[in-house]
Amino acid sequence: MNPLIAAASIVAAGLVVGLASIGLGVGQGTAAGQAVEEIARQPEAEKKYGNAVQEKDSFKKVFIY
């Protein structure tokens, strides 16, 4: 295989993984933020949304650490 093609493939794979993780972070942050806004508007909705927010927080801690 041509070394230039191999190097370009590695760089492209790195860019794809990086952009995908940015999109994932934005999506999870948006979902968690909207859940927190809903809980702030209706405190009794904490039972419905609180567990989802805690699960997202635990997933972030697992992947960061």
C-alpha positions as CSV (number, residue, x, y, z in Angstrom):
1,M,0.0,0.0,0.0
2,N,1.2,3.5,-0.8
3,P,2.5,5.2,2.4
4,L,0.7,8.4,1.5
5,I,-2.6,6.7,1.3
6,A,-2.0,4.9,4.6
7,A,-1.1,8.1,6.4
8,A,-4.2,9.9,4.9
9,S,-6.4,7.0,6.1
10,I,-5.1,7.3,9.6
11,V,-5.6,11.1,9.7
12,A,-9.1,10.7,8.2
13,A,-10.0,8.1,10.8
14,G,-8.8,10.4,13.6
15,L,-10.9,13.3,12.3
16,V,-14.0,11.1,12.0
17,V,-13.7,9.8,15.5
18,G,-13.1,13.3,16.9
19,L,-16.0,14.9,15.1
20,A,-18.3,12.0,16.1
21,S,-17.4,12.5,19.8
22,I,-18.0,16.2,19.6
23,G,-21.5,15.6,18.1
24,L,-22.2,13.0,20.8
25,G,-21.2,15.4,23.5
26,V,-23.4,18.2,22.1
27,G,-26.4,15.9,21.8
28,Q,-26.1,14.5,25.4
29,G,-25.5,18.0,26.8
30,T,-28.6,19.3,25.0
31,A,-30.8,16.4,26.3
32,A,-29.5,16.8,29.8
33,G,-30.0,20.5,29.7
34,Q,-33.5,20.3,28.6
35,A,-34.3,17.8,31.3
36,V,-32.9,20.2,33.9
37,E,-35.0,23.0,32.5
38,E,-38.1,20.8,32.7
39,I,-37.3,20.0,36.3
40,A,-36.8,23.7,37.1
41,R,-40.2,24.5,35.6
42,Q,-42.0,21.6,37.2
43,P,-40.3,20.2,40.3
44,E,-42.7,17.3,40.5
45,A,-41.3,16.1,37.2
46,E,-38.0,15.2,38.9
47,K,-39.2,11.6,39.4
48,K,-39.7,11.4,35.6
49,Y,-36.5,13.1,34.4
50,G,-34.2,13.0,37.4
51,N,-33.1,9.4,36.8
52,A,-32.3,10.1,33.1
53,V,-30.1,13.0,34.1
54,Q,-28.3,10.9,36.7
55,E,-27.7,8.1,34.2
56,K,-26.2,10.6,31.7
57,D,-23.9,12.0,34.4
58,S,-22.7,8.5,35.3
59,F,-22.0,7.7,31.7
60,K,-19.9,10.8,31.4
61,K,-17.9,9.9,34.5
62,V,-17.3,6.4,33.2
63,F,-16.0,7.6,29.8
64,I,-14.0,10.5,31.2
65,Y,-12.2,8.6,34.0
